[in-house]
Amino acid sequence: MNTIAAPARFLQVPASLLASVRTAVVGDREPMEAVTVLRQLGYELGEEVYGALQERVQRDFAGVSWAHLDPAEFWRAAASFFSDRGWGTLEFRDLHPAVGALELAGWVEAEAGGGPRGSHLSTGLFTALLERLAGGGMAVMEVPSGTADRTRLLFGRGDVLGQVYEGIRTGQPVEAALAAL
């Protein structure tokens, strides 16, 4: 029997819930285990966000599938989607033919505290979302943004981000690691 999934339901909760979730996830876990759990929670959330964002794009663009939007239109719709839900400001940057960036300002998770630093839930969320958009094979990695009030997520194929990670791990700035691709 083929069933149609019900549309994702969203509710408003205080932003402080993220800090509580992060604190609860950390519990007595090792830091890397906590990061893994937070990313998995984000990934599962991203599956739900995918459907809601798809509905939003179809509504905003009179039934046009996002596959037919140019990237600038899609990222404007995505930015509006997240902003309207209180996440913060999202801006897409095309850094390299194989790597894009999401610049997150006033991002609620980054401000949440509780648990390991970083936007691990958002990293998982955008991994799921971008994998669905691209049909698989996408990875997302948080990198230094250069300012305390911004979060920067790079995305691309896993092997490409692995090369960027290696450059950063050996002391290269993000821009130099990207230029070495």
C-alpha positions as CSV (number, residue, x, y, z in Angstrom):
1,M,0.0,0.0,0.0
2,N,1.4,3.4,-1.0
3,T,0.8,6.1,1.6
4,I,1.3,9.8,1.2
5,A,3.3,11.4,4.0
6,A,1.5,14.2,5.9
7,P,3.1,17.6,5.6
8,A,5.6,18.4,8.3
9,R,4.1,20.2,11.3
10,F,6.0,23.0,12.9
11,L,5.5,24.6,16.2
12,Q,7.0,27.6,17.9
13,V,9.1,27.0,20.9
14,P,11.5,29.3,22.8
15,A,14.9,29.5,21.2
16,S,16.3,28.4,24.6
17,L,15.1,24.9,23.8
18,L,18.2,24.5,21.6
19,A,20.5,25.1,24.6
20,S,18.5,22.6,26.6
21,V,18.7,20.0,23.9
22,R,22.4,20.5,23.5
23,T,22.9,20.3,27.3
24,A,20.8,17.1,27.5
25,V,22.6,15.5,24.6
26,V,26.0,16.2,26.1
27,G,25.1,14.6,29.4
28,D,28.0,12.3,30.3
29,R,29.0,11.7,26.6
30,E,32.4,12.3,25.2
31,P,32.5,15.6,23.2
32,M,32.7,13.9,19.8
33,E,29.9,11.5,20.6
34,A,27.7,14.5,21.6
35,V,28.6,16.3,18.3
36,T,27.6,13.1,16.4
37,V,24.3,12.9,18.2
38,L,23.6,16.6,17.6
39,R,24.4,16.3,13.9
40,Q,22.1,13.2,13.6
41,L,19.3,15.1,15.2
42,G,19.9,17.9,12.8
43,Y,19.9,15.5,9.9
44,E,16.6,14.1,10.9
45,L,15.2,17.6,11.2
46,G,16.6,18.4,7.8
47,E,14.4,15.6,6.3
48,E,11.3,17.5,7.6
49,V,12.6,20.9,6.6
50,Y,13.1,19.7,3.1
51,G,9.4,19.1,2.5
52,A,8.4,22.4,4.2
53,L,10.9,24.3,2.2
54,Q,9.8,22.6,-1.0
55,E,6.2,23.7,-0.3
56,R,7.4,27.2,0.4
57,V,9.2,27.5,-2.9
58,Q,6.2,26.1,-4.8
59,R,4.0,28.7,-3.1
60,D,6.3,31.6,-3.6
61,F,7.0,30.8,-7.2
62,A,3.5,29.9,-8.3
63,G,4.0,26.1,-8.4
64,V,7.5,26.1,-10.0
65,S,9.7,23.3,-8.8
66,W,12.9,24.4,-7.2
67,A,14.7,22.4,-9.8
68,H,13.7,25.1,-12.3
69,L,14.8,28.1,-10.1
70,D,18.2,29.7,-10.6
71,P,20.4,29.3,-7.5
72,A,19.9,33.0,-6.4
73,E,16.1,32.6,-6.3
74,F,16.3,29.3,-4.4
75,W,18.7,30.7,-1.8
76,R,16.5,33.8,-1.4
77,A,13.6,31.6,-0.7
78,A,15.6,29.4,1.7
79,A,16.8,32.5,3.5
80,S,13.3,33.8,3.9
81,F,12.1,30.4,5.1
82,F,14.7,30.2,7.9
83,S,14.4,33.8,8.9
84,D,10.6,33.6,9.1
85,R,11.0,30.7,11.5
86,G,13.4,32.6,13.8
87,W,16.6,30.7,12.9
88,G,18.5,33.9,11.8
89,T,19.9,35.2,8.6
90,L,21.2,32.9,5.9
91,E,23.2,34.0,2.9
92,F,24.6,31.8,0.2
93,R,28.1,32.5,-1.2
94,D,29.6,30.8,-4.3
95,L,33.2,30.3,-3.1
96,H,34.5,27.8,-5.6
97,P,33.0,25.8,-8.5
98,A,33.0,22.8,-6.2
99,V,32.2,24.5,-2.8
100,G,29.4,26.8,-1.6
101,A,29.1,28.5,1.7
102,L,26.2,29.4,3.9
103,E,26.9,32.4,6.0
104,L,24.6,32.4,9.1
105,A,24.2,35.6,11.1
106,G,22.3,35.9,14.3
107,W,21.8,32.1,14.0
108,V,19.9,30.9,17.0
109,E,21.9,27.7,17.4
110,A,25.2,29.6,17.5
111,E,23.8,31.7,20.3
112,A,22.3,28.8,22.2
113,G,25.2,27.6,24.3
114,G,24.9,24.4,26.1
115,G,27.2,21.6,25.0
116,P,30.1,21.7,22.4
117,R,30.7,25.0,20.6
118,G,29.5,25.0,17.0
119,S,26.4,24.7,15.0
120,H,26.3,20.9,14.9
121,L,22.5,20.6,14.6
122,S,22.5,23.0,11.7
123,T,25.4,21.1,10.1
124,G,23.2,18.0,10.1
125,L,20.1,19.9,9.0
126,F,21.9,21.4,6.0
127,T,23.5,18.1,5.1
128,A,20.1,16.4,4.8
129,L,18.6,19.3,3.0
130,L,21.5,19.6,0.4
131,E,21.7,15.8,-0.1
132,R,18.0,15.8,-1.0
133,L,18.4,18.7,-3.3
134,A,21.4,17.3,-5.1
135,G,20.3,13.7,-5.1
136,G,23.0,12.6,-2.6
137,G,26.7,12.9,-2.1
138,M,26.8,16.2,-0.3
139,A,28.7,17.1,2.9
140,V,28.6,20.1,5.1
141,M,31.4,21.4,7.3
142,E,31.5,24.3,9.8
143,V,34.6,26.4,9.4
144,P,35.9,29.6,11.1
145,S,33.8,32.6,9.9
146,G,36.2,35.3,10.9
147,T,33.7,37.0,13.2
148,A,32.1,36.0,16.4
149,D,28.6,36.9,15.3
150,R,28.6,34.6,12.2
151,T,28.6,30.9,11.4
152,R,30.0,29.6,8.1
153,L,29.1,26.3,6.7
154,L,30.9,25.0,3.6
155,F,29.2,22.4,1.4
156,G,30.2,20.2,-1.5
157,R,31.0,16.6,-2.3
158,G,32.6,14.8,0.7
159,D,35.9,14.2,-1.0
160,V,36.2,17.9,-1.9
161,L,35.5,19.0,1.6
162,G,37.9,16.4,2.8
163,Q,40.6,18.2,0.9
164,V,39.6,21.6,2.3
165,Y,39.6,20.1,5.8
166,E,43.1,18.7,5.3
167,G,44.3,22.2,4.3
168,I,42.7,23.8,7.3
169,R,44.0,21.1,9.6
170,T,47.6,21.8,8.4
171,G,47.1,25.5,9.2
172,Q,45.9,27.0,5.9
173,P,43.2,29.7,6.0
174,V,39.9,28.5,4.4
175,E,40.5,30.7,1.4
176,A,44.0,29.1,0.8
177,A,42.5,25.6,1.2
178,L,39.8,26.4,-1.4
179,A,42.4,27.9,-3.8
180,A,44.4,24.7,-3.6
181,L,41.5,22.6,-5.0
